[in-house]
Amino acid sequence: MTDSSTRVREVLARLAADLPDDDLDPAMLDAIWRTGSRRRWRDRAGVVATLGVIALLVLGAFVPWGVPTAALPATPPGVPLTSYPEHVAMPWRPHATVTPGLTSLVVPGTQEGRVGVYAIGPDGSVSFVSRDDVTAGSPPTVIPGPSLAVSPDGRWLASASTLFDLVRGHRVGITPDRSVEDAEGRGAVPSWSPDSSRVLYPTVPSLAGTEATVVDLAGGVQDVPPAGVGDALLLAGWTDEETVVGLWRRSADEFTVLTWSIGDDHWTTGATVSWPGWEEGPGAAASVSPDGSRLLLLRSVDSIESGTNPGTQAQVFDSSTGALVGFPVGDVPESAVGWEEGSFLSWEGYGCRPAWRGDVPVITDGGVRLANGPAGDELVSISSAFGPDPCPAFAGNELRGEPVPNLGAVWLERLHTWGMPLGVLVLAGLAVWLFGRRQNWREHQKPLPAIFPTFGR
C-alpha cells in the first residue's frame, strides 16, 4: 500500500472516530477517497512526466541524430539520383563527417563556429562537412552557395576551386586561376555533365584566355576556347555528355545560342534569343534544362526600397529556335501567344542557382518552388535553422523522380526547438510543487522520494 493511500485511510479513520455513526455520510467518505486517489495519480503523473523530460534532454545531448542511414550509395557511379527529400530539417546533433555518402543537395552553413556545407541525403539525413575538408582556397568566411554543384549521381561536390568525393572523402584541387571565383560576376557556376563524368569550370576569357575548363574525373583537363572577343558569354550547362551550351550577348537585348563539344576548337552558332528592354549593367545568368530543350535567362533587378533584397527577372526560351516559351502562371497561357514583348517572370532575391524539374525551372531564392507554381507551394521545405536564404544546390541541378516523405524529421526538430524550453518550465514547476509539498511531508514524518532533492532536510 502506498503512502498516499495510507494517509487517506488514517484521515478517514480519525474522521469516523470523531463523528457519531448516524452522522457518517457514505457519499462524503467516497468523495474524500476519490480526492485522495486523484491526488495520488497526479503525483505519479508528475513523476512520469519529469522522468520523460529528463530522458528527452539526455537523448538530445548524447544521441547523434542525423547520422545517414547508409554510408555508401546503392546506385553505381554515373547513374543520376531519382529521389530527394520532401523536408530538410536541422537535426539535434548534425553528424560531422568527411564521407556523407549519397547526397541529394547541399546547403552552405556553419556548425559550432566552423564554416562548411550540410550534405542532405535522399532520405533527409543531414551531415556536416567543414570547409577545410571540402575546399581549399575559398574565402575563410563562407562558401558561396551559388558556387557549389553536386554531380547528378550524388557522389561529387564541385566548389570554387576543389572537387570533393562525398563517398570516399577525397579532394582534388583545381588550379586557382581556373577557379570560378573570378567568374562569379558573370553568373558563372560549375556545371556537371549528365553522366557525372565531367565538370565545367567557367573562367574569365580576358584573364585566362579560355572560356572554361573541363575536368574529366577519369583524368585530363581540356580548355574550352573563347567564344569571341570580351566576356559576353553566359554558360548555361550541358545538353548531353559531350556538349556545352551558352548564350552570347550580341547586342543590348539579343543573344545568340552557342554550343561546343568535347574536342572542338570553336563554338557552333545557333538560334537568336531576344529580350527587349534589357537595361545595361544587370547581373545575368543562364541555365539549360536537363533534356536540353529549354534555356532559362536571368537578370538581376535592383530593389526599389532601400535595405531590401534585389530581385530576379526570368524568361524561358526554346534552345533550338530561340522562341519565347514563357511561364504558364495565373492567367498567362502556356503558349507564347499571351505574352507581350518584353514580358517576364519576377521574384524577390537574386544569386541562388535555379534548378529544374523536367523542363520547368525551380526557383531556389527564398524557398524551393516551381516557377510556374503557386506561391508558397514548396517542392522541398528547408528549415529556417539553415538560415533565412539557404541557397541549396541540388544533385545535377535537378529535382528528378519523386520526393521521399520524411515528416518525422520535422517533428524531431520541433521537439528539439520547443522541448528544451518546455522541459525547463516543467522542471521549474516541479521544483515549486515540491517546495509547496515540503511542509506536508514534514508533518507526516514521511521521507521525500529518493529521486527528489530534500530542500535542506
C-alpha positions in Angstrom: 0.0 0.0 0.0 1.3 3.4 -0.9 2.0 6.3 1.5 -0.8 8.4 -0.1 -3.5 5.7 0.4 -2.2 5.0 3.9 -2.6 8.7 4.8 -6.1 8.8 3.3 -7.1 5.8 5.4 -5.7 7.4 8.6 -7.7 10.6 7.9 -10.9 8.6 7.3 -10.4 6.6 10.4 -9.9 9.8 12.5 -13.0 11.3 10.9 -15.0 8.2 11.7 -13.9 8.3 15.3 -14.9 11.9 15.8 -18.4 11.5 14.3 -21.3 9.5 15.6 -22.4 6.6 13.5 -25.6 8.3 12.5 -23.6 11.3 11.0 -21.5 9.3 8.7 -22.3 10.1 5.1 -21.1 7.3 2.7 -21.1 9.8 -0.2 -18.9 12.2 1.7 -16.5 9.4 2.6 -16.5 8.2 -1.0 -15.7 11.8 -2.3 -12.8 12.1 0.2 -11.4 8.8 -1.0 -11.7 9.7 -4.7 -10.0 13.1 -3.9 -7.0 11.2 -2.4 -7.0 8.8 -5.3 -6.9 11.6 -7.9 -4.1 13.3 -6.0 -2.1 10.0 -5.9 -2.4 9.7 -9.7 -1.4 13.3 -10.2 1.7 12.7 -8.1 2.5 9.6 -10.2 1.9 11.5 -13.5 4.2 14.3 -12.4 7.0 11.9 -11.7 6.5 10.1 -15.1 6.4 13.5 -16.9 9.6 14.6 -15.1 11.4 11.4 -16.0 10.2 11.7 -19.6 11.5 15.3 -19.9 14.9 14.3 -18.4 15.1 11.3 -20.8 14.4 13.6 -23.8 17.1 16.1 -22.6 19.6 13.2 -22.3 18.7 11.9 -25.8 19.1 15.4 -27.2 22.5 15.8 -25.6 24.1 12.5 -26.4 22.3 10.7 -29.3 23.8 11.6 -32.7 20.6 12.4 -34.5 21.0 12.9 -38.3 23.5 10.1 -38.9 23.0 8.9 -42.5 21.2 5.5 -42.7 23.7 4.3 -45.3 27.4 5.0 -45.5 27.7 4.3 -49.3 25.3 4.9 -52.1 23.5 1.9 -53.5 23.5 3.3 -57.1 26.6 2.9 -59.3 28.6 5.9 -60.4 27.2 7.8 -63.3 23.6 6.9 -62.6 21.5 10.0 -61.6 19.6 10.1 -58.4 15.9 9.5 -58.7 14.7 10.9 -55.3 15.1 13.8 -53.0 13.8 14.6 -49.5 10.5 16.4 -49.1 11.7 18.1 -46.0 15.1 19.2 -44.8 15.1 19.6 -41.0 18.0 20.5 -38.8 18.8 17.5 -36.6 19.6 17.8 -32.9 23.3 17.0 -33.4 24.3 17.1 -37.2 26.7 14.3 -38.0 30.1 15.7 -38.8 32.0 13.6 -41.4 34.1 13.7 -44.5 32.1 10.9 -46.1 28.4 11.8 -46.1 27.7 9.4 -48.9 24.8 9.8 -51.4 23.9 13.5 -51.5 20.7 15.0 -53.0 21.5 18.6 -52.1 24.0 20.7 -50.2 23.4 23.9 -48.2 26.2 26.2 -47.1 26.3 26.9 -43.4 28.2 26.8 -40.1 28.4 24.4 -37.1 30.0 25.3 -33.8 31.9 28.1 -35.4 33.1 26.0 -38.4 32.2 27.0 -41.9 31.2 24.3 -44.3 28.3 22.6 -46.1 25.4 20.5 -45.0 25.1 17.4 -47.2 21.5 16.1 -47.3 20.8 12.6 -48.5 17.7 11.4 -50.4 16.1 10.3 -47.1 16.6 13.7 -45.5 19.6 12.6 -43.4 21.9 15.6 -42.7 25.7 15.6 -42.4 28.1 18.5 -41.9 31.4 18.7 -43.8 33.7 21.5 -42.8 35.3 24.0 -45.2 38.8 22.5 -44.6 37.5 19.2 -45.9 35.5 20.4 -48.8 37.6 23.1 -50.4 41.0 24.8 -50.5 41.4 28.5 -51.5 37.9 29.7 -50.7 37.4 32.8 -48.6 37.6 31.9 -44.9 34.3 33.4 -44.1 31.7 31.4 -46.1 31.4 29.0 -49.0 29.1 30.8 -51.5 26.0 28.7 -52.2 25.9 29.6 -55.9 29.4 28.3 -56.5 28.5 24.7 -55.3 27.4 22.0 -57.7 26.6 18.4 -56.8 27.1 15.7 -59.5 23.9 14.0 -60.8 24.8 10.7 -59.2 25.3 12.5 -55.8 28.9 11.4 -55.4 30.9 14.6 -56.1 30.8 18.2 -54.9 32.3 20.9 -57.1 33.2 24.0 -55.2 35.1 27.2 -56.3 38.5 25.5 -56.5 38.0 21.9 -55.5 36.4 18.6 -56.4 35.3 16.7 -53.3 34.4 13.0 -53.3 31.4 12.8 -51.0 31.7 9.0 -50.7 35.4 8.5 -50.0 36.3 11.9 -48.7 39.0 12.6 -51.3 39.7 16.1 -52.5 41.0 17.1 -55.9 42.4 20.6 -56.2 41.7 22.8 -59.2 44.3 25.3 -60.4 43.3 28.7 -58.7 43.5 30.8 -61.9 40.8 28.5 -63.4 38.6 29.0 -60.3 35.0 30.0 -60.6 35.6 32.8 -58.1 36.8 35.4 -60.7 33.9 34.5 -63.0 31.1 34.8 -60.4 30.2 38.3 -61.6 29.1 36.7 -64.9 26.7 34.4 -63.2 29.1 31.5 -63.7 29.0 28.3 -61.6 30.5 24.8 -62.0 28.3 22.5 -64.1 28.3 18.7 -64.3 27.7 16.6 -67.4 24.6 14.3 -67.2 26.7 11.2 -66.6 28.7 12.8 -63.8 32.0 12.2 -65.6 33.0 15.8 -66.3 32.6 19.1 -64.7 32.8 22.5 -66.4 34.6 25.3 -64.6 34.0 28.7 -66.1 36.8 31.2 -66.3 37.2 34.8 -67.4 38.4 34.7 -71.1 40.1 38.2 -70.9 42.2 36.9 -68.0 42.7 33.2 -68.6 42.5 33.1 -72.4 39.8 30.3 -72.2 36.1 30.3 -71.9 36.1 27.5 -69.4 38.0 24.3 -68.3 36.5 20.8 -68.4 37.8 18.5 -65.8 37.4 14.8 -66.5 37.1 12.5 -63.4 38.8 9.8 -65.4 41.8 12.1 -65.8 42.7 15.0 -68.0 41.8 18.7 -68.4 40.6 20.4 -71.5 40.4 24.2 -72.2 37.2 25.5 -73.8 38.1 28.1 -76.5 36.8 31.6 -76.2 33.5 32.2 -77.9 34.6 35.7 -79.1 36.0 39.0 -78.1 35.3 40.0 -74.5 33.5 38.3 -71.7 30.0 38.3 -73.1 29.2 34.5 -72.9 26.8 33.1 -70.3 27.5 29.4 -69.9 24.2 27.6 -69.4 25.4 24.0 -68.8 25.5 20.6 -70.6 22.9 19.4 -73.2 24.4 15.9 -73.2 27.5 14.1 -72.1 29.8 16.0 -74.5 28.1 19.3 -75.4 28.0 22.6 -73.6 25.6 25.4 -74.4 25.8 29.1 -73.7 24.3 32.5 -74.6 26.5 35.1 -76.4 25.3 38.7 -75.9 25.5 40.2 -79.4 23.6 43.4 -78.7 21.8 45.2 -75.9 18.8 42.8 -75.9 19.8 40.0 -78.2 21.7 36.8 -77.5 23.0 34.0 -79.8 22.8 30.4 -78.7 26.3 28.8 -79.0 27.3 25.1 -78.5 30.6 23.5 -78.0 31.5 19.8 -78.0 34.4 18.0 -76.4 37.4 18.1 -78.8 36.2 21.0 -80.9 38.3 24.1 -81.4 35.4 26.5 -81.9 31.8 27.2 -80.9 28.9 26.5 -83.2 26.3 29.3 -83.8 22.6 28.5 -83.2 19.4 30.4 -82.8 18.9 34.1 -81.7 17.2 34.9 -78.4 15.6 38.3 -77.9 14.7 40.0 -74.7 13.6 43.6 -75.4 14.0 46.2 -72.7 17.3 44.8 -71.3 19.0 47.5 -69.3 22.7 48.0 -69.1 24.6 46.6 -66.2 22.4 43.9 -64.5 23.8 40.7 -63.3 23.0 37.9 -65.6 23.0 34.1 -65.7 21.7 31.2 -67.9 20.7 27.6 -67.3 19.7 24.8 -69.6 17.1 22.2 -68.8 18.2 18.6 -68.3 16.9 17.5 -71.7 18.5 20.5 -73.4 15.2 21.8 -74.8 14.8 24.9 -72.7 17.1 27.9 -71.8 16.5 30.0 -68.7 17.8 33.5 -68.9 18.0 35.5 -65.6 18.9 39.1 -64.9 19.1 40.9 -61.6 16.9 43.9 -60.6 17.9 46.5 -58.1 15.5 46.8 -55.2 13.4 50.0 -55.2 13.2 50.2 -51.4 16.4 50.7 -49.5 17.6 47.8 -47.4 15.6 45.2 -49.2 16.9 42.3 -51.3 17.4 42.7 -55.1 15.1 40.8 -57.4 15.2 38.5 -60.3 13.6 38.6 -63.7 13.5 35.5 -65.9 12.4 34.2 -69.3 12.4 30.7 -70.8 13.3 30.2 -74.4 13.4 27.2 -76.8 17.1 26.3 -77.2 16.8 25.2 -80.8 14.6 28.0 -82.2 15.2 30.8 -79.7 11.4 31.3 -79.4 10.0 32.7 -76.1 8.3 29.8 -74.2 7.1 31.7 -71.2 5.7 30.6 -67.9 2.1 29.3 -67.5 1.4 31.3 -64.4 -2.0 32.5 -63.3 -3.9 33.9 -66.3 -1.0 33.7 -68.6 -1.5 30.9 -71.2 1.2 28.2 -71.7 1.8 29.2 -75.2 3.7 32.4 -76.2 0.5 33.9 -77.7 -0.5 35.5 -74.4 2.9 37.0 -73.8 3.7 40.6 -74.7 7.0 41.7 -75.9 9.5 42.1 -73.0 7.3 40.3 -70.5 9.0 38.2 -67.8 8.5 36.4 -64.6 10.0 38.0 -61.5 10.6 37.1 -57.8 12.4 38.5 -54.8 16.0 37.6 -54.3 18.9 37.0 -56.7 22.0 34.9 -56.7 20.8 31.4 -55.8 21.2 29.0 -58.7 17.8 27.8 -60.1 17.2 24.1 -60.6 14.9 22.2 -62.9 12.1 19.7 -62.6 11.6 18.4 -66.1 11.6 21.4 -68.4 10.2 23.8 -65.8 12.6 25.9 -63.8 12.7 25.6 -60.0 13.3 28.8 -58.0 15.7 28.5 -55.1 15.7 32.1 -53.8 13.7 32.2 -50.6 12.3 28.7 -51.0 12.3 25.8 -53.4 9.3 26.1 -55.7 8.3 25.7 -59.4 8.5 28.9 -61.4 5.0 28.1 -62.8 3.6 27.0 -59.4 1.5 28.8 -56.8 3.3 31.0 -54.3 4.1 29.2 -51.0 3.8 25.7 -52.6 7.3 24.4 -51.9 8.7 21.3 -53.5 11.3 20.9 -50.7 10.8 22.7 -47.4 14.1 23.7 -45.8 14.2 24.5 -42.1 14.9 28.2 -41.2 17.6 26.8 -38.9 19.8 26.7 -42.1 19.5 30.4 -42.5 16.9 32.9 -44.0 18.1 32.1 -47.5 19.8 28.7 -47.6 20.6 28.8 -51.3 20.5 24.9 -51.9 22.4 23.2 -54.7 20.7 20.0 -56.0 22.3 17.0 -57.5 22.6 17.6 -61.2 20.9 20.9 -60.7 17.6 18.9 -61.0 14.8 17.5 -58.8 14.5 14.1 -60.5 12.0 11.5 -59.5 9.7 11.6 -56.5 10.2 13.2 -53.1 10.9 11.0 -50.1 8.4 11.8 -47.3 10.3 12.4 -44.0 7.9 14.5 -41.9 9.3 12.7 -38.8 12.5 14.7 -39.1 10.4 17.9 -39.0 8.7 16.8 -35.7 12.1 15.9 -34.2 13.3 19.4 -35.0 10.2 20.9 -33.4 10.7 18.7 -30.4 14.2 19.9 -30.0 13.1 23.6 -30.5 10.2 23.5 -28.1 11.1 20.6 -25.9 14.1 22.2 -24.2 12.1 25.4 -23.1 9.1 23.2 -22.1 11.5 20.9 -20.2 12.9 23.8 -18.2 9.4 25.0 -17.4 8.3 21.6 -16.3 11.4 21.2 -14.0 10.8 24.7 -12.6 7.2 23.9 -11.9 8.1 20.6 -10.3 10.6 22.4 -8.0 7.8 24.9 -6.9 5.4 22.0 -6.4 8.0 20.1 -4.3 8.7 23.2 -2.2 5.0 23.5 -1.5 4.7 19.9 -0.5 7.7 20.0 1.8 5.7 21.1 4.8 3.1 18.4 4.2 5.8 15.7 4.1 7.3 17.0 7.3 4.0 17.0 9.2 3.5 13.3 8.4 7.2 12.5 9.0 7.4 10.8 5.6 10.7 11.0 3.8 10.8 12.6 0.4 11.1 10.2 -2.6 14.7 9.3 -3.2 14.7 10.8 -6.8 13.9 14.3 -5.5 16.1 16.8 -3.6 15.4 17.3 0.1 15.5 21.1 0.0 17.5 21.4 3.2 16.2 18.5 5.1 
